[in-house]
């Protein structure tokens, strides 16, 4: 997701499928190439079926991902799931309707129903490239939802777990876990060298729980994943999870101290924001520092 208040229009959020990477046997990613509003997309093959994780934004991107999935899956039955409802992750799902079974958790489906049209309108203001990508977008509902904490999918010789971890970054955050291979797709619960995305837009959307988010990252770290595929950025190891968690815990404590000293959110952003940026000089999307500070300031 991009900063709703940014004056610089992001480049077209085009998913490029030419450089699909096989990160483990029969586990592929379409990398984001660090392009704003393009997610890392997963394709996981079993003997009988294949799972696509996220779709990109808009029908053209969705079609590119569908075509790429068909190229690498060899006619296997397709299943699609999303890490969360935000447009760059799931608003290409319409391209899969009829060609794949679409599975979400219940909270994710409900959040899409409640907020999807508003997010579609907001994203269309992010510049001509984003508006063009969203041209013709229709919000589609899943073919199947699951309640509770998890759902297991048997792709044929390969087991995949969908885990519902919301509320954190959104109400319906979902990770995708390959337990035998210890490969983790995090969605926007974790990004690599990118300031965590805090979609703190009160009163329209304020469904963040950063304390729970940090606990989730600690739990995921305890699984000792061999490969972490973040929502955005370069795939790596569990250090990605720890970097995001440590950043959030530290920032929350610093903002709480500033609030205790009587400073308001604007004052904290003015004073603390540049320091945070300087401490992470190689991280992208510094616009999210201010959103995170406003969130933490609202707690005290």
Secondary structure, 3 states (H helix, E strand, C coil): CCCCCCCCCCCCCCCCCCCCEEEECCEEEECCCCCCCCCCEEEEECCCEEEEECCCCCHHHHHHHHHHHHHHHCCCEEEEECCCCCHHHHCCHHHHECCEEEEEEHHHHHHHHHHHHHHHHHHCCCCHHHHHHCCCCCCCCCCEEECCCEEEEECCCCEEEEEECCCCCCCCCEEEEECCCCEEEEECCCCCCECCCCCCECCCECCCCHHHHHHHHHHHHHCCCCEEEECCCCCECCHHHHHHHHHHHHHHHHHHHHHHCCCCHHHHHHHHHHHHHHHCCCCECCHHHHHHHHHHHHCC
